[in-house]
Amino acid sequence: MKRIILSSVLLLCSLLAFAGGQAKYVFYFIGDGMGTTQVNGTEAYLAAVEGRIGTTPLCFASFPYCAFITTQSGSNGVTDSAAAGTALATGVKTFNGALGVNLDTLNVNSLAYCARQAGAAVGVTTTVTVDHATPGAFYAHVPHRSQADRIDEQLMASCLDFVAGADVTKPSEKTYQALEGAGFTIIRNVQDYKSVRQSARRLMLLQTPDGQRRSNGSLPYAIDRFPGDLTLANICRAGIDYLGSFERKKKDERRKGFFMMLEGGKIDYAGHANDAGTCFREVVDMDEAIKVAYDFYVKHPDETLIVVTADHETGGLTLGRGHYTQHLQYLQYQKMSAERYTAHIGKLREQLGGGFTWERIKEDLKENWGFFGAVPVTEKQEQRLRKAFDGILSGMAEDSKDLYAVQNALANTAKQVMAEQAEVGWQSGSHSNSYVPCFAIGAGAEMFHGRMDNTEIPRTIAKAAGWSLN
């Protein structure tokens, strides 16, 4: 039945893709750190969970047009997110660390700016902080992404109508008051949206207070999500309604259509952590948001363009470890990210006191990772897990740090054992210069094909929408 439904969707995609016209509504999805292997791995994982060898297509990977994208920055063969975000936002190369400027540090305009100049309502959204590298590239102009205060000031002065994400990098009452002074109505619950949608001149949707207490730096991983947590799909729905209201309610007679950038920012976080089970679920989670945009596209096929790409690949992910085997189905038994498992073990130790024993931890590993049950563990792997536990117990174990998180020895070892059993490999804890994919459907989508540089994507979007970019 799933294959019949998918075939029908693909046929509809193919038929609608040729319905020509200028793009009035533009969705620009950026999967931070999402290389071609992250996409293929996710589809292979979904098939493995169904008991099949092959792939279960994601919605966006089924779009009729696709391209391979080169990602090097203006200063390095391997880009950082700021330079890559700038290329994707402005069509201009810059040096690693820079946002919204060229190699001479001169300001360059983004798609968000040119869309607004053309009369569109504009939104920039993410699953991390709203002043992080990728969203910042669409409105900020700074020589280095670390300049959060300047980025926030430029956010307030920007052309953006709708902003959404976890929070700002340096949350404070002073910052929130300044944002409100700049015209933003700030809400922290999707349920509050309906009460402010009519009156808000500019809208900022941030994560719930509970989510902020857990981490103000990002939305929770999909694998760690609690009921009521903000999601990218929630953000997409609210963005469509709010940005569309400028035209429907005639808030501004000049507004026609909208542009919305949506970043799946934590695919990158999971890549830095080399956490495959978490990474693949993040790709699925972004696909859920893309399905929301696709539903909108089906209603407005002649005027809508959806583009899905990535800023770079993270981790040097490989599917296979030299044994000509793959067991991605094991990843389904991982119940939380390695980052959250670190916190879980800390709490468990406090709760159990003297009962914090290896036998009790083996039960916990079975419950949360499938080890010693659905996921086989070799004798040497068990010894490594035991050594990590003993190190935590004695206080001698060292934590493992990646770019965004700290993992204790047991969580780090569990993650490694899972990768070994699933036959997944990681080359590094950072970015690579691998191709990333681009998928497109809708008005102008046929222009996305072959091999393209990341700077060509925003220029092609602007061409499809009839906007003037730089």
N, C-alpha and C positions, 0 to 999 in steps of 0.2 A: 504493500500500500504506500509506504514512504517513497519508493522509487517511482510509482505512478504519479504521486503528487509532485515530486521533484521534476519529473519529465514535463509535467504540465506547466510548472513555474518557469522552467527553462524555455519552453516554447513561447510562453507569454513574453518573457524577456526578449527573445529574438524578434518577435513581431513588433513589440513596442519600441525596441531600440532604434528602429528605422523611421519612427514617427518624428520627422524633422521639426525644426523650430529653434528659437533662441532660448537659452536657459534663463528662466525667471526665478526659479527656486534652486539654490545650489547647496548641497550637503558635501562637506569636505571632511572625510574621516581620516585621521592619522593614527595608526597603531604604532605607538612608540616602541622601537626595538623589534618590530614584527617583520622578520625576513621571510623569504619564501619557504624556508624549512619550518618556521613557526606555523605557517598556514598549512603546509602539507602535513606536518606532525599532528596538528589539531584534527584534521580530517581523518588521518589514519587512526588516531586515538579514538575518535567517535565510532569508527567502523569496528575497531577491536572490542570496544565495549559491547557492540551488537553481536560479537562473536564472528566477525568476518575479517578476512585479509583484503585490504583495499582502502577506499575512502568513503566517508559520508560527507557530501559537499556542504560547505557553509553557504549561507545566502550570498554573501558578497563575492565569494570565489566562483559563483555560478554566473556572474554578470558576463555579458557577451563580449566585452572588450577588455583586453589586458595588455600590460607592458612590463618589461624589466627596467628597473630604475637604477642608475648609478648615483652614488651618494657622497663622494669625496667632497671635502670642503675646499675653500679657497686657499687654505694654509696647510692642510694635512690630507694624506690618503685616507685616514680614518677620521670621520667627522665626530663632533660632539652634537648634542641635541640642539644647542643654540644656533650653531652654524647651519645645521640641517633644517631646523625650523625656519630660519631666515630664508633659506633657499626655497622651501615649500610655500612660504608666505609671500615672498616678494619677487621671486625669480632671479635673485642676485646672489652670487657666491660671497661669502665672508670668511673671516678667520674663526677658528674654534673659540667659543666663549662669547662671541658677539651676537647681539640681537638687533635686527632692524637697521643695520648699517652695512656699507660696502667695505671693501678692503682698505679704503682710504678713510674709514670711519664717518663717511657722509651718510645722512639719513636716506633711507629708501622706503617707498610706500609699499603697503601690503595689499593683498586682496580685500581685506576688511575695509581699508580706506577707499579703494577704488570702487567697491560695491556701494558704499555709502554715498560717494560722489555721484554715482549713477542713479541714486534714489532708492536703493534697497535697504531694508532693515538688516541689522548685523548682529550676529552672536558669536562668541568665542567661548568654548566650553572644554572641560577636561575632567579626568578622574583624579588629578593631583591638584596642587595649588594653582590658583588662577594667575599667579605671577611667575609660574615655572617657565622653563625655556620655550616649549612649543607654543603655549598660548601667548606668552610674552612676545614672540616673534611677530604676532599679528597686530600689535599696537605700540610696542616699545622701541626705543632707539638708544641703546647703551653699549659701551665697548665691552662690558662683561655682565653676564647673566646673574652674577652674585649681588648686583646693585639693586636689591629688593625695594628699598625706599624710593629710588628714582623710578623704578618700573611701576610701583603702585601709584605714584604721582601721575605718570603718563597714562595709566589705566583710567584714572579719574578724568583726565583731560581728553580721552580718546573719543572716537565716534561710536563706540559699542553701545548697543541697546540692551543686550542680554549677555550676562556673564554667569558661568556656573562652574563649580568645582568643589574641592574640599574646603578651602579657606585661602587666606593670604599667608605668605611665608612667615611674616612676623605679626601675628594677630594681636591687636590691642584695641581698647575702646577708642583711643585717639584715631587709629586707622579707620575703624568702622564709622566713626562720626564724620571723618573726612570723606569717606565714600558716600555717605548719606547726603553730605553737603554738596557733593558733585551730582546729586540727583538719583542715586541708586536706592531703591527699596530693597533691603536685605531680608531674605527669608531663609529659614533653616529646616524647612519641612515641606515636602511636595504638597502635603494636604493644605498648607497655608496659601498655596498659589492662587486658588480660585478667589480668595478674599481680597487679593491685591492686584489681580490681573487687569482690572479696569482702570485703577488709579495710578499704577506705577508708571512713572515717566521712563525710568530705566530700571532693570530688574537684575538682582544678583541672587542666585540660588546656591546656597552652601549646604554642607552636610549637617545632619542632625546634631544637637548638643551631645547625645550619647556617642555618636561617631567621632565628634571633635575631642571628647575626653579620651577616647582610645588612641586617636592620632589626628592632629590637625593638618598633617602633611599630605594626606591622601585619603581617598575613599578606601574602604576595606577591599582586600582581594575578594573576588567572587567566591572563592572557596571558604573564606572566613566571614562571610556576610551574615549579619543578624537581621531578623525581620524589621522592616521599617527603614533600613539603611538606604541612602540615596544611591541610585545607579545611573549609568550612562543612558540607559533606555528611558528612565524617568526624565532625565535632563533633555533628551531628544524630544519627547512628547511635549514637555513644557515649552521648549524652544520653538517648536513648530506653532504651537498655539499663540504664544506671546508675540513672536516676530510676525506671524500672519495677521495679528490683530491690528497692526499699524495700517494695513491695507483695508481690512474688513471694517474697522471702526473709524477709518479716516482720521487717525490721530495726527497724521501729517499728510497732506494732499500730495506731497512729492514722493512718498514712499511707494515703491512698486516691487513686490517680490521680497526675497530675503537671501542672505548668505549666512551659513552657519558652519563653523569648524568645530568638530568634536574629536577630542583626543582620548584614545584608550591608553592612558599613560602608564598603567601598571604592568603591561606586557613587558616593558623595559625593566621594571623593578624585579620581576620574576626572572628575567634573563640575567641581570646582574647577580642574582642570588643562585643561579643555576638550578632553579626549581621547576622541573618540567611539568609536574602535575598542576602546579599553580599557574604556570605560563599558559598551558593549553586551555585552561578554564577562563583565563583572561581574554583569550582570542574569541572563545565562544561568547563571552559576555559582551564584547564589542559587537559581535555579529547580531546579538539580540537588539542592540540599539540601531544597527543598520537595517534590521527588519522593520523597525518603526518608520525609518525614512523610506524604505521600499514600499510600505503600505501607502505612504503619501504619494510616492512616484506613480503607483498604479492608478491613483485618482487624477493625477496631472502629468501624464506621460509626455505630452508635447512640450512642457515648460520646465521640467525638472531634470537636473543633472546630479547624479551621485558619483563621487570619486572616492575611492578607498586606497590609501597607500601607507607608507611608513617613512620615518626619517632616517632609519638605519637598522641594521640587524644587531642584536645584542647577545653575546655569549658564545658565538660560534657554534650554534646548535647542530648536532648531527643525529641522524636516525640510524643507529647501528653502531656496534662496538667491535666489529670484526668477526662475529660468529655466524653471520648470515641468518640471524634470527631476530625476532622482534616480539616483545611482550608488552605492548603499550596498554593492554587491558589492566595490567597491575596498577596503573596510575589511578584508576577509579577508587581504589581502596585508601588512598591518601585523603584524609578528612580535613586537614588544615595545612596552611603554608608552614614552611620551616620557621618562618619568623614568628608566627603565632604559637607554634609548638614550643618554641623557646619560653615564651611567657607561660604557656600551659604547664611545662615542667617545673618552672619556678613556683607556681601556685600549688602544684601537686606536692612538692616537697614541703611547703608550709603546712598543708593540710594533713599530710601523712606523718610528719615527724619521724619517729622511729620506724614507722611502717614503710618508709621510702627505701624499698629494697629492690634488688635486681629482679626478683620474681614478680613483684608488683609492676615494675616498669615493662617487663616482657608482656604482661597483660595489656598495658597501655599502648605499647607499640603494635600489638595485634589489633586493638580497637581503632587506632588512629592512622595506622600505616598498612595494616593487613599482614604484617610480618608474623611468622610462625603460624600462619593460617593460609589465607588465599594467596599470599605472596611468599614464595619460598625464600629461605635465608640459608646460605652456606655456613659451614662451621667457622670459617675465617671471618665472614661478615658478622656473625654473632659475637665473635671475640672482639671485633672492632666496636660494636655497639656496647658490649659490656665494659670495655676499656674506657669508652666515652662516659658511661654512667659512673664508673668508679672515679674518674677524674673529677666529675661534678661533685660527687660525694666527699672527696678529699679536699676539694678546692684547688686542685692542681691543673685542671683542664683549662685550656685557653679558648676564649670565644673566637668565632670566625666573623670577620667584618666584611661586608660588601659595600657598595656605594651608598645604599640607603638603609641598611639594617644590620643588626648584630644577631648572630645565632649561636646558641651554646653548642658544646661539643656533641651532645646527643642528637640535637635537631640537625646539625650539619652532617653527622654520620648517617643518620636515617635518610636524609635527602640523597646522599651519595649512594647508599645501598639500593634505594628505590631506582635511581638512574641506572645502576648496573643491572638490576633484574629486568627493568623495562627495556634495556639495550638502547639507552639514550646517552649521547656524549656531549660534553661541553668543552670548547677550546679555551675559553677565558671567562673572566668575570666582567668583561668590558665590551665595547663595540667592535664590530668588524667592518670590512669594506666589501661585504657581499652585496650582490644585487638585492633589492627589495622589490616586491610586486606592486603593481597598480591595477586596480579593477574599476571599470566604469560602466554606467548604464544611463541612458536618457539623452536629452538634447545635447548634441556635440560629443557624445561618448565615443563615436567612431574615430575621433582624433587621437585617442589614447591607444597606441599600438606599437609593437616592435620594441626597440631599445631607446629609452629616453633618459635624459639627465633630470635630476630632481628640479632644476630651475625651469624646465619646460612645463612642468605640471601646472603651476599657477598661471603661467602665460596662456596655456591652452584653456584653462578654466575661464580666464578673462575673455579670451576669444569666443568661447562658446556662449558666454553671457553678454557679450557686446560691451565689456568694460575696458577702460584704458588703464593698463598697469605700467607704471614707470615709463 
